[in-house]
Structures are given as structure tokens and as C-alpha cells.
């Protein structure tokens, strides 16, 4: 009996030891997300959710693998604020080789608890573009200086909090400085370099981050994917989508005006216009580009009525092309590719020349039916017609008619007007 008690004691002691030292006997877990492309509202939502999920699951750390040309400063501030909460140790890994953390990506990388870059990657060029939509501030303007000073101080705050090179961080904002991974390591902009995620985990092992000793050598990497909603918004929150919405709004509303009563184009155009305006309040839209596009629309419409032999249409095409190029030209992360601009220019020119032009011209043609449509038509005199009256045959019907000059029976007459139910006619010349 004592032997059985002894075995039970050993089993209980072993179980307690196993539970007391899980890091020594069991592998931990590290969350992993991939950020590829521009930083926007959907990106900020994704990172915030990933941080909360990694903290709830008590992950050793959350790895944010980053490759971005930049993005919106408002969204970047949301991400930095979430990283500063230290709910879970965060590691921003700029990788794989060939990736970059430009503009907004620089802020996010420096704001992480641990900043890591793969070989042959770059970081920097964080000069401010805009706090949101609107015109690009001139570098020598008061607003431009205010924005630059604010962004530089914001970057300085991040660098100080994470004990990174403040001088270089400020130069990335003021001078658009950009450096390689090796230079970033030498300047203490990042903590170390890693070939890949496994190498990153090996080098993280044993580091104390946010008051926690990381045990990542044998950690199981658990990807945290985007939700369907985040994936949809990440793909839709693009300048290409806003550009298409602008075209739909333009085609729909002007199409409804040129062909009243169709209804569907007007409804589709109104909905697209509201969505485009909403996206324009967040995306960095250039007002000069938008003005050129509106000018192009005006030139297309005027050329329908003016005898310019296509001069205004040619000017409209040039204006639309330049406006499309300038519409999102202030931030490389939100620039429209030529593969979208050129087909849209051709389609818009064809739409106004053939569709809208035909519709507007049709509204100003003489009426073909009703009272107005009878004027200028021909009829046959059934009796002699003079100023006292007579009868004519028009469109298979017998009409009372009067004429300024006498017309013989059987003659062809031209209708010059209608007074009540009596036709006014004259001899057909």
C-alpha cells in the first residue's frame, strides 16, 4: 500500500513540475500577420484586432511582417497608439528581402517593441504628404511647415520611447532620408537583422521585452488572417476604386440629365457619388487633379453644341488625362497606374462624344409628333382651299384647312401651322 502511495506522490510531483515550468517543457506561441501594401483604415483595424487576439491568447509576441510604400497618417497614428499599449510584445519585421518600410511604414517599425529588418530591405522617406484629403502643402508655406514640424516631433516621440536613433528618425521626416537594413542596424534604428521568421524567433529568444522574457526558440508561429470584412475593405480602399466610383457617378448623373426618366443611371450615379465623396475625405486627393477632370467634363458637353470641329473635345481629353495623373500624385502608396488612366480617358471621351452627344442633340431637334410635329409636313387638298376654308387629307385623316392663297383641289400643300383643329396650309413649292 505504501508503494502505491509513493507512486501517486511521484506522479503528482511530476505533473506539478510540468505545470510550473511550461516554457521549459512546452513550446510557446507567436502570432504572425502580414501587411503588404498601403496603410489605411482596414490595416489599422487588422493590426488592432491582431494585437488584442495575441494578448488574449497569451502569445509570446506578435510579429508584424511589413512591406509598405506608406499610407495615411491618421491610420498610422491609430496603429502606433495600439503598439504603445504594450498589451503583448510586438515585433515589426520588414521582410522578406526586397521589401521596404517607407513613409508610414517607418513610423510603425520604430514604434514596435522590437524592430527587425531582413537583409536587402530599406526604411525611411517619411516626409509628410497630408493629414488626410486636400491639397498638398507647399514646403515653404505656413501650413506645410506646421505639418512637417508636427510630423517630425511625432517621430521624435516614437524614437525616444523606443530608444532608437532620434537624429536619423527626424531626418527621415525632414529630409526624406532612406537607409538600408545594414545602415539601420549600425545607426541603432533597428534592433537586429534576421534572414527569415525562424531566424527572427531564434534571435528573440531570451530577450526581455515589455517586462517579459521571451521564449521563442521553439515557439509555434500562428498566423492571424484578415477577416472577410477587413480583406474586402483593404482591397476596396484604393484609389482605383474611388476613380471607378467617380466615373460611375459622372456617367450616371450626366446620362440621366441627357435622357430624363431613365432613373437607373441617376440612382447609380448618386450612390457612387456619395461613396466617392466619403472615400475622398480619407484618401489623399489632389484638388488640382479633380478640377481638371471637372473641366474636361465641361469641355466635352460644350463641344456637343459649339462648332469647334472637335477642338474642345481634344482639350477635354488632355484635361481628363492630366487630371487623372494628378488626382493621387502626392503619395506613391496611392498613385493611379497608367493601366487604369488611359482606358478610362478613352472610354470617357467616347461616352461624351457618342452617348451624351447624341442624347443632348436629340433634345434640341424639332418635334416629330403632336402639334409641333405637324409643321412642315405635306397634305393633299381634297377640295379647293382658300382663306374661307377647305378640306385636306393628312396622315389618313380629313382635316379642315385654310390657306392664305387659293389652292386647287388635288394639289399638294404644306402645313404651316395649326389653329385649334384647323390646319393652316400653303401651296407646296
C-alpha positions as CSV (number, residue, x, y, z in Angstrom):
1,X,0.0,0.0,0.0
2,X,2.8,2.4,0.8
3,X,4.4,1.7,-2.6
4,X,1.2,2.8,-4.3
5,X,1.1,5.9,-2.3
6,X,4.7,6.6,-3.2
7,X,4.0,6.2,-7.0
8,X,1.0,8.6,-6.7
9,X,3.2,11.1,-4.9
10,X,5.8,10.9,-7.7
11,X,3.1,11.3,-10.4
12,X,1.6,14.4,-8.7
13,X,5.1,16.0,-8.2
14,X,5.9,15.4,-11.9
15,X,2.6,17.0,-13.0
16,X,3.2,20.0,-10.8
17,X,6.7,20.5,-12.1
18,X,5.4,20.3,-15.7
19,X,2.7,22.9,-15.0
20,X,5.1,25.1,-13.0
21,X,7.7,25.4,-15.8
22,X,5.7,25.3,-19.1
23,X,8.3,27.3,-21.0
24,X,10.9,24.7,-20.4
25,X,8.8,21.7,-21.5
26,X,6.2,23.1,-23.8
27,X,6.6,25.4,-26.9
28,X,5.0,28.8,-26.7
29,X,3.1,30.5,-29.5
30,X,3.8,33.6,-31.6
31,X,1.2,35.4,-33.6
32,X,2.0,36.5,-37.2
33,X,0.3,38.9,-39.5
34,X,1.4,40.1,-43.0
35,X,1.0,43.8,-44.0
36,X,1.6,44.2,-47.7
37,X,0.6,47.4,-49.5
38,X,-0.6,50.8,-48.4
39,X,-1.5,51.6,-44.8
40,X,-5.2,52.6,-44.5
41,X,-8.2,52.2,-42.2
42,X,-8.5,48.5,-42.9
43,X,-4.8,48.0,-42.0
44,X,-5.3,49.8,-38.7
45,X,-8.3,47.7,-37.8
46,X,-6.5,44.5,-38.7
47,X,-3.4,45.3,-36.6
48,X,-5.5,46.4,-33.6
49,X,-7.5,43.2,-33.7
50,X,-4.4,41.1,-34.1
51,X,-2.8,42.7,-31.0
52,X,-5.9,42.1,-28.9
53,X,-6.1,38.4,-30.1
54,X,-2.4,37.8,-29.4
55,X,-2.8,39.3,-25.9
56,X,-5.9,37.2,-25.2
57,X,-4.1,34.0,-26.2
58,X,-1.0,35.0,-24.2
59,X,1.3,34.7,-27.2
60,X,5.0,35.2,-26.6
61,X,4.8,38.1,-29.1
62,X,3.0,39.4,-32.2
63,X,5.1,39.5,-35.4
64,X,4.0,42.1,-38.0
65,X,5.8,41.3,-41.3
66,X,5.7,44.6,-43.1
67,X,6.2,45.7,-46.7
68,X,4.6,49.0,-47.5
69,X,5.2,52.1,-49.6
70,X,3.4,54.2,-47.0
71,X,-0.1,55.4,-46.4
72,X,-2.4,57.6,-44.4
73,X,-1.0,59.4,-41.3
74,X,-4.3,59.1,-39.4
75,X,-4.3,55.3,-39.8
76,X,-0.6,55.3,-38.9
77,X,-1.3,57.1,-35.7
78,X,-4.0,54.6,-34.7
79,X,-1.5,51.7,-35.3
80,X,1.3,53.5,-33.3
81,X,-1.1,54.1,-30.4
82,X,-2.1,50.4,-30.3
83,X,1.6,49.3,-30.4
84,X,2.3,51.7,-27.5
85,X,-0.3,50.0,-25.2
86,X,2.1,47.0,-24.7
87,X,-0.7,44.5,-24.4
88,X,1.6,42.0,-26.0
89,X,5.3,42.3,-27.1
90,X,5.2,43.5,-30.7
91,X,7.9,42.8,-33.3
92,X,7.8,44.6,-36.7
93,X,9.8,42.6,-39.3
94,X,10.5,44.4,-42.6
95,X,10.8,41.5,-44.9
96,X,11.4,39.5,-47.0
97,X,14.4,40.6,-48.9
98,X,13.4,43.4,-51.3
99,X,10.7,44.7,-49.0
100,X,10.6,48.3,-47.6
101,X,9.1,50.3,-44.8
102,X,8.6,53.7,-46.4
103,X,6.7,56.7,-45.1
104,X,4.1,55.4,-42.7
105,X,6.0,52.1,-42.5
106,X,8.9,53.9,-40.8
107,X,6.6,55.2,-38.0
108,X,5.2,51.7,-37.5
109,X,8.6,50.0,-37.5
110,X,10.1,52.4,-35.0
111,X,7.0,52.2,-32.7
112,X,7.3,48.4,-32.2
113,X,8.9,46.9,-29.1
114,X,11.4,45.2,-31.4
115,X,12.3,46.4,-34.8
116,X,13.9,43.9,-37.2
117,X,14.7,44.0,-40.9
118,X,15.7,41.4,-43.4
119,X,18.9,41.8,-45.5
120,X,18.4,43.9,-48.7
121,X,15.5,45.9,-47.3
122,X,15.0,49.6,-46.8
123,X,13.4,52.0,-44.4
124,X,12.8,55.8,-44.5
125,X,11.4,58.5,-46.7
126,X,8.8,59.6,-44.1
127,X,8.3,63.2,-45.2
128,X,4.6,64.1,-44.6
129,X,2.2,64.3,-47.5
130,X,-1.0,65.3,-45.9
131,X,-3.1,64.6,-42.7
132,X,-5.9,63.4,-45.0
133,X,-7.6,64.6,-48.1
134,X,-6.9,68.0,-49.6
135,X,-4.1,69.9,-51.3
136,X,-0.5,69.0,-50.8
137,X,1.1,71.7,-48.7
138,X,3.9,73.7,-50.2
139,X,7.2,73.2,-48.4
140,X,7.6,76.9,-47.9
141,X,4.0,77.6,-46.8
142,X,3.0,78.1,-43.2
143,X,0.7,75.0,-43.3
144,X,3.5,72.9,-44.9
145,X,6.0,73.9,-42.2
146,X,3.4,73.2,-39.4
147,X,2.7,69.8,-40.8
148,X,6.4,69.0,-41.2
149,X,7.2,70.2,-37.7
150,X,4.3,68.2,-36.2
151,X,5.3,65.0,-38.0
152,X,9.0,65.4,-37.0
153,X,8.1,65.9,-33.4
154,X,5.8,62.9,-33.6
155,X,8.6,60.8,-35.0
156,X,10.9,62.1,-32.3
157,X,8.4,61.0,-29.6
158,X,8.3,57.5,-31.1
159,X,12.1,57.2,-31.3
160,X,12.6,58.4,-27.8
161,X,10.0,56.0,-26.4
162,X,11.6,53.0,-28.1
163,X,15.2,54.3,-27.5
164,X,16.1,54.5,-31.2
165,X,18.3,57.0,-33.1
166,X,16.3,60.2,-32.8
167,X,18.5,62.2,-35.2
168,X,18.0,59.8,-38.1
169,X,14.3,59.4,-37.3
170,X,13.8,63.2,-37.7
171,X,15.9,63.3,-40.9
172,X,13.6,60.6,-42.3
173,X,10.8,63.2,-41.9
174,X,12.5,66.5,-42.7
175,X,14.9,65.2,-45.5
176,X,13.1,62.1,-46.6
177,X,16.2,60.1,-45.6
178,X,16.2,56.4,-46.5
179,X,18.7,53.7,-45.5
180,X,19.3,50.0,-45.9
181,X,18.9,47.4,-43.3
182,X,22.7,47.2,-42.6
183,X,22.8,51.0,-42.1
184,X,19.7,50.9,-39.9
185,X,21.4,48.4,-37.6
186,X,24.6,50.4,-37.4
187,X,22.6,53.6,-36.5
188,X,20.5,51.8,-33.9
189,X,17.3,52.4,-35.8
190,X,16.5,48.7,-35.6
191,X,17.5,46.0,-33.0
192,X,18.8,43.3,-35.3
193,X,18.6,41.7,-38.7
194,X,17.0,38.3,-39.5
195,X,17.0,36.2,-42.6
196,X,13.5,34.9,-42.1
197,X,10.9,34.4,-39.4
198,X,12.6,31.3,-37.9
199,X,15.8,33.2,-37.6
200,X,13.9,36.1,-36.1
201,X,12.4,33.8,-33.4
202,X,15.9,32.3,-32.6
203,X,17.3,35.8,-32.0
204,X,14.3,36.9,-30.0
205,X,14.7,34.1,-27.6
206,X,15.8,35.2,-24.1
207,X,15.2,39.0,-24.7
208,X,13.3,41.0,-22.2
209,X,10.6,42.9,-23.9
210,X,8.0,45.0,-22.1
211,X,9.0,43.3,-18.8
212,X,8.6,39.8,-20.2
213,X,11.4,37.3,-21.1
214,X,10.6,35.9,-24.5
215,X,10.8,32.2,-25.0
216,X,10.5,31.9,-28.8
217,X,13.2,29.4,-29.8
218,X,10.6,26.7,-30.1
219,X,7.5,28.9,-30.5
220,X,4.8,27.8,-32.8
221,X,4.0,30.5,-35.3
222,X,0.2,31.0,-35.6
223,X,-0.9,33.2,-38.5
224,X,-3.8,35.6,-37.7
225,X,-5.6,36.1,-41.1
226,X,-7.7,39.1,-42.0
227,X,-11.4,38.7,-41.6
228,X,-13.5,38.8,-44.8
229,X,-14.6,42.3,-44.0
230,X,-11.1,43.5,-43.4
231,X,-10.0,41.8,-46.6
232,X,-12.8,43.5,-48.6
233,X,-12.1,46.9,-47.2
234,X,-8.4,46.6,-47.7
235,X,-9.0,45.9,-51.4
236,X,-11.7,48.4,-51.9
237,X,-10.0,51.3,-50.0
238,X,-7.8,52.0,-53.0
239,X,-7.6,55.0,-55.4
240,X,-8.6,52.7,-58.3
241,X,-11.9,52.0,-56.6
242,X,-12.6,55.7,-55.9
243,X,-11.6,56.5,-59.5
244,X,-14.2,54.0,-60.8
245,X,-16.8,55.4,-58.4
246,X,-16.1,58.9,-59.8
247,X,-16.6,57.6,-63.4
248,X,-19.8,55.8,-62.5
249,X,-21.1,59.0,-60.7
250,X,-20.2,61.1,-63.7
251,X,-21.7,58.8,-66.3
252,X,-24.8,58.1,-64.3
253,X,-25.8,61.6,-63.3
254,X,-25.0,63.2,-66.7
255,X,-26.6,60.3,-68.5
256,X,-29.8,60.8,-66.5
257,X,-29.7,64.5,-67.3
258,X,-29.3,63.9,-71.0
259,X,-32.0,61.2,-71.0
260,X,-34.5,62.2,-68.4
261,X,-36.8,59.5,-67.0
262,X,-34.4,56.5,-67.3
263,X,-33.9,56.7,-63.5
264,X,-31.4,53.8,-63.1
265,X,-28.3,55.7,-64.2
266,X,-29.3,58.6,-62.0
267,X,-29.7,56.4,-58.9
268,X,-26.4,54.5,-59.6
269,X,-24.6,57.8,-60.1
270,X,-25.9,59.3,-56.9
271,X,-24.9,56.3,-54.8
272,X,-21.5,56.2,-56.5
273,X,-21.0,60.0,-55.8
274,X,-21.8,59.6,-52.1
275,X,-19.3,56.7,-51.8
276,X,-16.6,58.6,-53.8
277,X,-17.0,61.7,-51.6
278,X,-16.7,59.5,-48.4
279,X,-13.5,57.9,-49.7
280,X,-12.2,61.3,-50.9
281,X,-12.4,62.5,-47.3
282,X,-9.8,59.9,-46.3
283,X,-7.7,59.3,-49.4
284,X,-5.1,62.0,-50.3
285,X,-7.0,63.6,-53.2
286,X,-5.3,66.4,-55.1
287,X,-7.8,69.2,-55.7
288,X,-6.0,70.3,-58.9
289,X,-6.5,66.9,-60.4
290,X,-10.2,66.9,-59.5
291,X,-10.6,70.4,-61.0
292,X,-9.0,69.3,-64.3
293,X,-11.4,66.3,-64.5
294,X,-14.4,68.6,-63.9
295,X,-13.1,71.0,-66.6
296,X,-12.8,68.0,-69.0
297,X,-16.5,67.2,-68.4
298,X,-17.5,70.8,-69.1
299,X,-15.4,70.9,-72.4
300,X,-17.0,67.6,-73.6
301,X,-20.5,68.9,-73.0
302,X,-19.8,72.4,-74.6
303,X,-18.4,70.8,-77.7
304,X,-21.7,69.0,-78.3
305,X,-23.3,72.4,-79.1
306,X,-20.3,74.5,-80.2
307,X,-18.9,74.4,-83.7
308,X,-15.3,73.8,-82.8
309,X,-14.6,70.8,-85.1
310,X,-13.5,68.7,-82.0
311,X,-11.1,71.3,-80.6
312,X,-12.9,71.3,-77.2
313,X,-13.1,67.5,-77.2
314,X,-9.4,67.3,-77.7
315,X,-8.8,69.8,-74.9
316,X,-11.2,67.7,-72.7
317,X,-9.2,64.5,-73.4
318,X,-5.9,66.2,-72.4
319,X,-7.6,67.8,-69.3
320,X,-9.0,64.5,-68.2
321,X,-5.7,62.7,-68.7
322,X,-3.7,65.3,-66.7
323,X,-6.4,65.4,-64.0
324,X,-6.3,61.6,-63.6
325,X,-2.5,61.7,-63.4
326,X,-2.6,64.4,-60.7
327,X,-5.6,63.0,-58.8
328,X,-3.5,60.9,-56.4
329,X,0.0,62.0,-57.2
330,X,1.1,63.2,-53.8
331,X,1.6,59.8,-52.2
332,X,3.3,56.9,-54.0
333,X,1.2,54.5,-52.0
334,X,-2.0,55.8,-53.6
335,X,-0.9,56.6,-57.2
336,X,-3.2,55.6,-60.1
337,X,-1.4,53.3,-62.6
338,X,-1.4,54.3,-66.3
339,X,-3.2,50.9,-67.0
340,X,-6.3,52.5,-65.4
341,X,-5.9,56.1,-66.6
342,X,-5.5,55.6,-70.3
343,X,-8.6,53.2,-70.8
344,X,-10.7,55.5,-68.6
345,X,-9.7,58.5,-70.7
346,X,-10.6,56.8,-74.0
347,X,-13.9,55.4,-72.5
348,X,-14.9,58.9,-71.1
349,X,-14.2,60.6,-74.4
350,X,-16.2,58.1,-76.3
351,X,-19.0,58.3,-73.8
352,X,-19.4,62.0,-74.1
353,X,-18.9,62.2,-77.9
354,X,-21.3,59.3,-78.9
355,X,-23.7,58.7,-76.0
356,X,-24.2,62.0,-74.3
357,X,-23.7,64.0,-77.5
358,X,-26.5,62.0,-79.2
359,X,-28.8,62.4,-76.2
360,X,-28.3,66.1,-75.9
361,X,-28.7,66.8,-79.6
362,X,-31.9,64.8,-79.7
363,X,-33.4,67.0,-77.0
364,X,-32.9,70.1,-79.3
365,X,-34.2,68.5,-82.5
366,X,-37.6,69.8,-83.8
367,X,-40.5,67.8,-82.5
368,X,-41.6,64.9,-84.7
369,X,-45.0,64.2,-83.1
370,X,-48.0,66.3,-81.8
371,X,-48.8,69.8,-82.9
372,X,-45.2,70.8,-83.4
373,X,-44.5,67.7,-85.4
374,X,-47.2,68.6,-88.0
375,X,-45.5,71.8,-89.0
376,X,-43.7,71.4,-92.4
377,X,-45.5,68.2,-93.2
378,X,-47.4,67.8,-96.6
379,X,-51.0,67.0,-97.2
380,X,-53.3,66.7,-100.3
381,X,-56.2,69.1,-100.9
382,X,-59.5,67.2,-101.1
383,X,-61.3,70.3,-102.1
384,X,-60.2,73.7,-103.2
385,X,-58.7,75.6,-100.2
386,X,-58.7,79.3,-99.7
387,X,-58.9,81.8,-96.8
388,X,-62.5,80.8,-96.2
389,X,-61.7,77.1,-95.8
390,X,-61.5,73.7,-97.4
391,X,-60.5,70.1,-96.6
392,X,-57.2,68.3,-96.9
393,X,-56.1,64.7,-96.3
394,X,-53.2,64.4,-93.8
395,X,-51.9,61.2,-92.3
396,X,-55.0,59.3,-93.5
397,X,-57.4,61.8,-91.8
398,X,-59.6,64.6,-93.2
399,X,-58.8,68.0,-91.7
400,X,-60.4,71.4,-92.1
401,X,-57.9,73.8,-93.6
402,X,-57.5,77.4,-94.6
403,X,-54.9,79.0,-96.9
404,X,-53.5,82.4,-97.5
405,X,-53.6,81.9,-101.2
406,X,-56.2,79.7,-103.1
407,X,-55.1,76.1,-103.7
408,X,-56.7,73.9,-106.3
409,X,-58.3,70.5,-105.5
410,X,-55.8,67.6,-105.7
411,X,-52.8,69.9,-105.1
412,X,-50.1,69.1,-102.6
413,X,-49.9,71.6,-99.8
414,X,-47.5,72.2,-96.9
415,X,-48.8,72.6,-93.3
416,X,-47.6,75.9,-91.9
417,X,-49.4,75.8,-88.5
418,X,-52.4,74.7,-86.5
419,X,-55.1,76.9,-85.1
420,X,-57.4,74.9,-82.9
421,X,-58.4,72.0,-85.1
422,X,-57.9,73.9,-88.4
423,X,-54.7,73.4,-90.4
424,X,-53.0,76.4,-92.0
425,X,-51.6,75.4,-95.4
426,X,-49.9,76.9,-98.4
427,X,-49.2,75.5,-101.8
428,X,-46.2,73.2,-101.9
429,X,-43.4,75.0,-103.7
